[in-house]
Amino acid sequence: MNAPLDVKLFGYYPGANCTKCEHTHSCGGKAHEWDFTDVKASLLSTYGDRIQVSLINVFSEEVKAYPEVVEHLKKFGLRIPILMIEGEIISCGGEANEDIVRKVLDFLLAEREQEAGKA
């Protein structure tokens, strides 16, 4: 069996003290409205153990472990969320939505199944 596909969602995910305000679009609030817990649960419900999903806050030290994401942020600004699958940035900003995640995962998993059928 193949290792699970690695899905990483990079964004600004503030604590419970964050409230929506008139600056929600400029601070990243729009991105954290895409509720990670719901997205993760939805993806895991569909794909099960064929994927692993993790969240990385772009303002944490953890993001430094992903130089390609740091460079992306420097080049394009704070267009979050940033979707990375299998170490490749797939989409960012408003284009990084659950539908895109599912399309890419469906394609990659079908490709894996096809390769497994040839073996």
C-alpha positions in Angstrom: 0.0 0.0 0.0 1.2 3.5 -0.8 2.0 6.1 1.8 -0.8 8.6 2.3 -0.8 11.7 0.1 0.6 14.6 2.1 -1.8 17.6 2.1 -0.7 20.8 3.8 -2.8 23.9 4.3 -0.8 27.1 5.1 -2.8 29.9 6.4 -3.4 32.3 9.3 -5.4 30.4 11.9 -5.8 32.7 14.9 -6.9 31.5 18.3 -10.3 31.9 19.8 -9.7 35.5 20.7 -9.7 36.6 17.0 -13.0 38.2 16.0 -14.1 39.3 12.6 -13.7 43.0 11.9 -13.6 45.4 9.1 -10.0 44.3 8.4 -10.9 40.7 7.9 -9.8 40.7 4.2 -6.4 42.3 4.8 -5.4 40.4 8.0 -6.1 36.9 6.6 -9.5 36.6 8.2 -11.0 35.7 4.9 -8.6 32.7 4.7 -9.3 31.5 8.2 -13.0 31.5 7.5 -12.2 28.4 5.5 -12.4 26.4 8.6 -9.6 23.9 8.8 -11.3 21.6 11.1 -14.3 21.2 8.8 -12.1 20.9 5.7 -9.9 18.3 7.3 -12.9 16.3 8.6 -14.5 16.5 5.2 -11.4 15.3 3.3 -10.7 12.5 5.8 -14.3 11.4 5.5 -13.9 11.1 1.8 -10.3 9.9 1.4 -9.7 8.1 4.7 -6.2 6.8 5.3 -5.2 7.6 1.7 -4.3 11.1 2.8 -2.8 13.0 5.7 -3.8 16.6 6.3 -1.9 19.2 8.3 -2.2 22.9 9.1 0.7 25.2 9.2 0.3 28.8 10.5 2.3 31.1 8.2 3.1 33.3 11.2 4.6 30.3 13.2 8.2 29.1 13.4 7.1 25.9 11.7 6.7 27.6 8.3 10.5 28.1 8.2 10.7 24.3 7.5 9.1 25.0 4.1 11.4 27.4 2.2 9.3 27.2 -0.9 6.3 28.5 1.0 8.5 31.3 2.6 9.7 32.3 -0.9 6.1 32.2 -2.2 5.0 34.5 0.5 7.9 36.9 -0.2 7.1 36.9 -3.9 3.3 37.0 -3.9 2.5 38.4 -0.5 0.0 37.0 2.0 -2.3 35.2 -0.5 -3.5 32.5 1.9 -4.4 29.8 2.3 -1.6 28.1 0.4 -2.3 24.5 -0.6 0.6 22.1 -0.9 0.2 18.5 -1.9 3.1 16.1 -1.9 5.6 19.0 -1.4 4.3 21.1 -4.4 2.4 24.3 -4.1 -0.8 23.7 -6.0 -2.8 26.9 -5.4 -3.1 29.9 -3.1 -5.5 32.7 -2.1 -9.1 32.5 -3.3 -8.2 29.7 -5.8 -7.2 27.4 -2.9 -10.5 25.9 -2.0 -11.9 22.5 -1.1 -13.0 21.8 -4.7 -9.4 22.3 -5.9 -8.1 20.1 -3.2 -10.5 17.3 -4.2 -9.8 17.6 -7.9 -6.0 17.3 -7.3 -6.4 14.5 -4.8 -8.8 12.6 -7.1 -6.3 12.9 -10.0 -3.3 11.8 -7.9 -5.1 8.9 -6.3 -6.4 7.7 -9.7 -2.9 8.0 -11.1 -1.6 5.8 -8.2 -4.3 3.2 -8.7 -3.5 3.1 -12.4 0.2 2.6 -11.6 -0.6 -0.1 -9.0 -2.7 -1.9 -11.6 0.3 -2.1 -13.9 2.5 -3.6 -11.3 
